[in-house]
Amino acid sequence: MNKPHFTVVIPAYNAAKTIRSAICSVLKQSDQDFDIVVIDDGSTDDTVYAALELAETDDRIRVSSQKNQGVSAARNLGVALARGHLIAFLDADDRWSENKLAEHRALHDRDPAVEASFGRIAFRPDQDGAMGHAKTVSQVPDAYLDIPDAVVENAVCTCSNLVVERDSFLEIGGFSRSMRYAEDQDFLARFIGDGRLVKGIQETLVDYRMSADGLSCDFDAMLQNWRDLAVRWSHRIDLAGAEALYCRYLARRALRSGARASVARSFVKRGLAAHSQIFLSGGRRSALTLGGVLAAPLMPANMRTALFA
């Protein structure tokens, strides 16, 4: 049996409501030269059954399970089981446009020096399991990524956007299993720091599901994991400015996701303390964040989502 050009790795934990949509978005690809590896990370719902149901209809889908070890371990296992030259990651609650894999193949064919690639992302609010209208779309730099693009700007945004050569991924050592957050930025920083080229595609290729996760998110742990990463690259970035931007991101995430207003307020204070000028440099984004923190106690949850998605 010939090896596929792509292996799609889908880590899944309690994703029974969304995993069918994710897998189906792969099966609809215009480039059909792929297989799919689903890694169930110890789900307690019907995630495995949903994946196996689809696997019965397409022998390119393989499903494996492990005890709950976290998303990094699940992705690493998926790559270990992969047969494709290029690994395309997809989280179980996101989905792809139909030309996702074709666009990545074209870029890697045009520029063989590129070892990883990504595209634009449409950020869509979760509406009772369905994806709503895109609130915003990510931007893609024209040049190859540098360390600040990974650590400060987080240009790739989510692993659902990342395609990487399998051999290169293994040589770098995969995702750090010790990190609960920012593990994708950590991987990209190590990848770029090793002299490997990452290039963007000026097309919107991923629908990212924005869920109301504020009640379950450990925002302080997110900041600490990111700080641990940023300190390791402080010789390549403006650490204070980077922290100001990350705190602004956390404040907006807290506002849109149902966390207490005091959580968002604390990150505004931390961001201003780290570097007030850079925190306030975002124009409308900064103004909305500051206004949202002041108005949050009086603002309905659905209004927060609309403003801060």
Phi, psi and omega in degrees: 000128181293146177285141177286159177287321180244143160244126178265120181255120182241102172282143185216132174221116180048053184244029184302329183285339188237345189293329177299316179298318179298309182296318181297328178292336174282316182297339180270006183297143176291329173265111186263012183271073184210163160232169185233131174243114176261126177248109175278123185263057176072038180298150176251004177251206185264026181304311183299316182295322178296318179292317180295327178300317178286326179298330178294338182263351183208115185285000174280350182263124174243140182237129178228152180235151174219161171298151184303115180230359180102162188292327180295316178297321180295315179296317180299320177295319178301318178293322178299328181269354186287152177244346184282159176288320179250135177260126176245117181271142176215121175286152190288353178249007177251181176206165184247157167285160187292340182259013183306301185293324179298320180294320179292318178301316182298317180296313182293328176290320180292324186228083184298344178287340180289130180250350176207152184211164182201168179231199176275157181236136170263122181269116186239129178291143174284127180235086181055044177096337177266160178265130179276184180296140181297128179275326181202163180232137181291162178254149181240121177297151179284328184272171171299149182290146172244175183306314179300329178296328180275312189276319185267305186275339184050057188299327181283330172076312184207151179295338177298348183260354192259132171236131186216146175298134184299314182298321179295318178303314182292323180295326180283339178102009176070199181277145178287121181285347182276350184257127175275331182228158178062018181292330178289319177294321178298315179299313182295322178298316178296321181297310180291319179298337177276003177090014182268148187265132176236128185231145180264160178244130184276052178221146176277114190240349185228135168260115182261125182274117178265109181259158179280086188253011188298332182282340181252345181288139173261087186297323179295322177293324176300314180295318182294317178299317179295318179301317179302319178294310185298321181298323180295338182244023184296340177283352182242355183223164170275101190297315181295315179296321179297319180294323177300316180293321181292322177295323177296318176300315181294323177298316180293320179296320178296321181295320186276346192247010173093005177289163178299148180300329181295332178293311178299319181298321181296325180284329173298315179298317181294319180295317178294322179292325181291312180192092187298321183297316180288322178302322183271005187277357187274010177061236182300322181299314179293319181297318179294322179296312180296316178296322180294321178297319180292323185267351187307318182298338182255000189260127176299152184301320182292331177289322177300315180300317181295322185277328190245013176295000000 
